[in-house]
Amino acid sequence: MTPLVKLDTIDEIVQDANLSQRQALIAVKKLQKDVKIEPNIHQQLSNTINKHSDLFTVEMVDSPSGPVPVVYCLDIHTFLTLTLDERSVDVKDIVLRLSIDEGRGLTKISRSLVFKIQRMNTTTLFLQA
């Protein structure tokens, strides 16, 4: 009898490995050669990967090199709170690092959640993807 892999298991793997939709679909396709996966896996993957899509919008903006897509977060507080909750991280253990990059007529602002670790009265920062 072929083992049955549950949708929740696939969902956990996608979350824990931070897989893109393409990567997740490749993994599922390979798994399906040897095991049976519950029906509706493609819809489940789409829901998992796009679960925060309502917090973002994309607009095309003119730049010197032509139109480029710009992604805006509509509610940064909710997004950061959900991200920390999903990763079981206490807000006291992280720093929000903002990066600003200017070039080609655009200013790009990105954020990274960085773990704070205290050692010998020195703060060492480790990047948390």
FENMO-V89332 format. One record per backbone hydrogen bond with DSSP energy under -1.0 kcal/mol. NH is the residue of the N-H (numbers start at 1). CO is the residue of the C=O. Records with the same first field share a line. If there is no record, write none. Layout:
NH=CO + CO
This chain:
5=36
10=6
11=7
12=8
13=9
14=10
15=11
16=12
17=13
19=14
24=20
25=21
26=22
27=23
28=24
29=25
30=26
31=27
32=28
33=30
34=31
35=31
36=3
38=5
44=40
45=41
46=42
47=43
48=44
49=45
50=46
53=50
55=52
56=53
57=72
59=70
61=68
66=63
68=61
70=59
72=57
74=55
79=75
80=76
81=77
82=78
83=79
84=80
85=81
86=82
87=83
88=85
89=84
93=90
94=91
95=114
97=112
99=110
101=108
103=106
106=103
108=101
110=99
112=97
114=95
115=126
116=93
117=124
119=122
122=119
124=117
126=115
128=113
